Structure formats: C-alpha cells, structure tokens
Amino acid sequence: MSNFKIELDPREDKDQQIYYLSKKSGPLTLNLKRGAAFLIFTSEDGNEELQIANLDNDTGHYSTFYRKDDRIKVRLDKRQDSYGNRFYVAKLKANFNIDCSDVSFLAFLSKEGKEELQIVGRIDQSSKIDRPVRKRRIVPTVDSKVIASAELENVETLSLDTASVTT
C-alpha cells in the first residue's frame, strides 16, 4: 500500500509559533494493531504534508504516546534526508482503531526536542482489551431471601499498557 497523503495547513498560535493542522472526514479507519508510521514534511513552503503508512516490518521501536479520551499525543523524532531537509517520524502501534469520519491532525514542531503529533477523533472502543463478561444468576437461600452471585465467563488475562509504549 502506498502512503496516504494529507495536506497540512500552517497556522500561528497566540505566541506566534507555527503549528500545522489538517481536518479530514471520510470513510477511513486507522488500524493501529499492526502499527502505522506518520511522516511529516514541512521543508517546502506550500507543500507541507502528513503521510500515513502501514508498518510493513516490525522494528520493535515505537514512539511514546499518551492517550486521553479522543486525543492521542505522539512524540515525533526529527530526521534529515539526503538533501539536508528536515522531516519528522512517529511509529505508533496500539490496541485500538481511530475512526477518521471526523478527525484532526495537529503537528507542533516549534519546540526543539518536544515535537509532537496530536490526533483528535473518535477512538474505536470496541477494539480495546476484552474484559470478562459477568453473568448474573439468582440463588435462593434457605430462608427464601434472594442473593445474586456472579459467574465469570470467557476470562482471559491480557496485559497491555495503552497509555505509553516504549521499547
């Protein structure tokens, strides 16, 4: 699969720092279970873009990210191409999907060492870790009082920290 390209619009914040924004809507879901690479190119004025691609090879090295509600903040690594142009990379692998029917991408690059990509959109909760299903059943006691007991079905213990992934 070739890279999915999204134009970025440079904006200025209240401190006159440049950040980049793109709002998209369409029938697209980012599946992060296998991993995705985010590449940001800003060297050429008027041609700023974000490229998103599947991770074909599992390198085992992923960017640190933080997730709260429908916002994901991903640390970006600064790189340089063979022509000396800067670009930024994040590799993200997580146990959820991002519904892009209404999503925003924000790239903050003005603070050296604190470059980050923010993705704001609906995170598919159904792809989170499956939790045990509780089934309630009524159990009568000797004096005819009714108490509830719970049985656990389909119990699997999975350990996955989706708040930050570092290797």
Number of C-alpha atoms within 10 A of each C-alpha: 6 8 13 11 13 17 18 22 16 16 11 10 8 6 6 8 12 15 16 21 20 17 17 14 12 10 8 13 14 17 18 18 13 14 19 20 19 20 22 25 18 18 13 10 8 11 12 17 20 24 16 20 17 19 16 11 8 10 8 9 13 21 19 19 23 15 16 9 9 13 18 19 17 24 22 25 16 16 12 10 8 6 6 9 12 15 16 21 23 23 25 22 23 21 18 18 18 23 19 20 13 15 20 15 19 20 24 17 20 12 10 7 11 11 17 23 24 19 22 22 21 17 22 16 11 10 14 14 15 12 12 13 12 13 10 11 11 10 12 11 9 7 6 8 8 11 10 9 11 11 10 10 11 10 11 10 10 9 7 12 10 15 12 14 16 10 7
